[in-house]
Structure formats: structure tokens, C-alpha cells
């Protein structure tokens, strides 16, 4: 059974990477926010 | 609450119940009743998954945590997006292809009936208690702050949930959850806007963030590694990853949500959306708490936010001592307000030396205020040793009741009730599914027609609803039980995750090895929990790693077994 590609970003690996990238960006932003006060 | 608030609250709840009953009408087949006929689209799956995890306590307690401890609690969710990716790749295709109704049904194909039954029973016990707490905890807080009878509040929420969950099944649960989550988040946004708009004219949004930051409430990330610290980057990323894998991958209350997806793609998209949105959502809820903290730098907060305990100590032999603390608290607040105003003026003037000086002075006053609150808490405990001496859970609701205009109070109460109902509905719905599919249909009556199983499922939903209400009413007598039940999940999640990981990925490990590995893993977690000062998030990691390693080792000593169904 083949799984169709997702409707956005064309492939599943790209979509997974986007989720992980968004986490990385959030961590960087949170760190920047924390560092600006501590 | 004013009549307008009651109108908003009752109107919202009535609309949700009627909508749920209408949406879930005419369900005759078990797949319809328990899995919404596997017809839901990704956005319904996503919101349903998120609403299941976000109970009323999320919306009541989390802002209070930011108020007292800052925003570092958000780190608990850092492992969740990674878990969503892993589960999308692995669990979702396996569950979909096997067309299972429950997560435990899959385990029989790998390890046999005893493992399926054992995990199903562990789930029923754990989730039964957990759902009762989901019902009890908000009912307690709402009742105390509003002076309502807790039994009536618990019954009201419980009965409303039973009505639409029993009649409409999973379809009703999932569809109502989408609306409930949006109402709850809308309520939080309204509360944040009110908190910011109620600040003095000289304090803008940017100033509010600066004040929160200078007062230590923007401590979002902490990279220091410490096993005993509850929330730091490492415990959040690794401990949180294991919790999320176990919760979303093995807990039927969540698995059932994404089993309703029309295709693997729809279920995957639902989970991945949760992975992208969950961390910002928790950040937002904590941010609301930080803004409430700033609000209370300019408007006097009560000394202790739990009104029942305050009243009890005022009527006790410690009343005079408590009065002294209240006077001290008021004096410190007046000094704090003046200093906070000076800090904002210094920030606006871009005078960094003055900002530094005023920040130090304000922090000193905050420490004095914290010490007074600690003394008040100790006095409350002295007056009643069984009293809950923490008031974090009451901060947000106190803010809502004392500062929101008429109508919006009703909206916020509706938001809190919606959150309580959505998490409770998922719990009851999954308890009924497991009871029917893994116990009744598998062990008691195997050959009934689908329509009869639907009727049994409805009866089971009512049974678990009554159980949860009953336990929630009983929990009123056992104050410290809440903490215990919250942690009890982490005692078992590691072992459950080990069982599923071996089932998914290590085909040569059989039922015997897995059974003994699970026993060893569980004993190890119990010993760690009882003897070591390890933060509870790590119990999940310890249980899972021990279970996997033990299964692999034991399998080398026992005869290999052939499995009937394999994961890909």
C-alpha cells in the first residue's frame, strides 16, 4: 500500500523537516527572549 | 456572576451538547460509533487531539505557573513535535493498515492475548482515574472561587459530557472538541487583551513584556542540565519526547482521535499540525499568565489566591497573625507599584542605569512579597495541616472573576467548562472503546451483531461516566490524591512505550520475553520513584530504556517465536 504524498511541501520527509525546523526556530526565539533578560 | 454571564455560560454549554447529540445521531455500526466511520479530515483530527490533551487544568493552572514561576514550563512540550514526526512515520501506518479499533488490539497480533489484556487493563485503571481527575480538578477550583457547591459543579459537567458522548460517540466527541478548543483559546485571548488594556495608560504592551522579563517571568529556556530540576531544556526534550511518544502512541484516549482520520494522510496531517502548533499554544497560555503577573504589579492582588483557605485562616486562632501579613502585603504592593511605574518611566526614557537600579529594587520588593506569601502559606498549613498550601491554580480564575467585565466572565467560564468537557469526553469515549473492544468483545461475548455492540458501547460510556463522577466526588475527601494521579501516568508510560516499541520494531522478540521485560521495567521505575530524587519526567525514559534492553537480553535466552503480523 503506497501512501500518497502530502498536499503541501510535496513529500513527507520535507513536511517532517518543516515540523522539526519550526521547533528549532521556536527554541532559538525562546532562547533569545530568555537571554535578553538574564 | 451576573445574569448576562449565566446566559453566555448556559447558552454556550447547551449549544455544545445539542450540537454533539445532533452531529452524532443515527450511529448503528461499531466503526461509526467508536471511530466516526474513519471519515474525519485532518483539521478535525488535529483539533480533537489538541483538545484531548488541553484540559481545563491547562487553562487554569498554566497561567498561574507563569505568574509564580515564569514561562519555563513550556520546555515540557519541546519533545512533542519530534514525537509527532516519529508517530506519523511509524504508528499511524501500522494502526491504519491493521484497521484496529484500539492500540491494545494491535498487541495481540504481536505478543498474544495476555499482553493485550494486561495493557488494556492498565489503561482502564490509569485513564479511569485520570479522567475522574480531569473532571474533579476544575470543578474544585471553580467551586472554591465562585462559592458553588462542588458536587453540583462536578455533576453538571459530568452529566453534560455523558449526554453527548454516550449518544453521539466519537463523532460527537471530535466535532464538539473542535468548537470547545476554539472557545477556550478565544477566552484566553480575551483575558490577555483585558489584562493588557487594564494596565496604566503609561504602560504599553512592549513595556509589559519588559516588566515581566525584568521580574524573571520570561525564563523560557534553561540549558543547565540537572536531573532533579522539573523543567529544563534537556528534561523537556528527552523526558518530554518519551512522555509524548507514550501518550500519543499508546494511550487510547489519543490513539482513538487519529484513528478517525479518513486516510493515513489525514491522520498524519492531524498529528503534524499538533506538532507545529502545540508549543506556540502553550507559550501563548503561559504568556497570558505573565501578563496577569504584570497586571498585578499595578493592581493589588490578594495575599493568597485560594479564597476558602484565606477565609478559614481569618476565622481561626491565627487571624491576628494573618492580618499582620495582609498589612505587610499591602504595604509591599504599594511600594512595588511605585517602583514598577518608575521602572517603566526609566525604560521609556532609555536610561539603562536607572532601569538596572529600578529592576534590582523591584526584584528585592518581589522577594519580600514572596516571603510574606510563603509565611501566609505556612500559616494556612499550620491552621489546617491537610490544606492545599499552593495557590497557583487559583491565580487566573481570581483575575477573571475580579477584573473582567460582565459577559466576558461568562465567556471565560464557558471556555473553562468547554476545556473540562472536551478532555473528559475523550477519556470516557476511549474507556468505553477499550472496555468493549478489548474486554467485552474479545473475552466475554464474541459473536454479537454490530448494533448490539454499539448499545453495549453506549452503556459502557454511561458506566465510565458514572465511575468518573463518583470518583471525582470521592476525591473531594482526598486532597493530595490529585498530585499522585497526575504522576501515576509517568509510572506506567515508560513500560507501555517499551512494549509498543518492541512490538513495532523488534520482530524477533516474543511475548514471553516482553512480558518479563515489562515486569522488570515496572519494578525498576517503582524503585526509582520511591528511592531516588529523579524528576518524574525521567521515569518515562528509565521505564522505556529498561524495558527495551531487558526484552532484548531475555529474548537471547528463550526460543524465538513466530509472529503473525509484522510492522513495516
Interface residues (C-beta under 8 A of the other chain):
Chain A: X1 X3 X4 X6 X7 X12 X15 X16 X18 X19 X20 X22 X23 X26 X27 X30 X31 X33 X34 X36 X37 X38
Chain B: X74 X78 X81 X82 X84 X85 X88 X89 X93 X97 X213 X214 X216 X218 X219 X220 X221 X222 X223 X233 X263 X264 X265 X268 X269 X272 X275 X276 X279 X280 X283
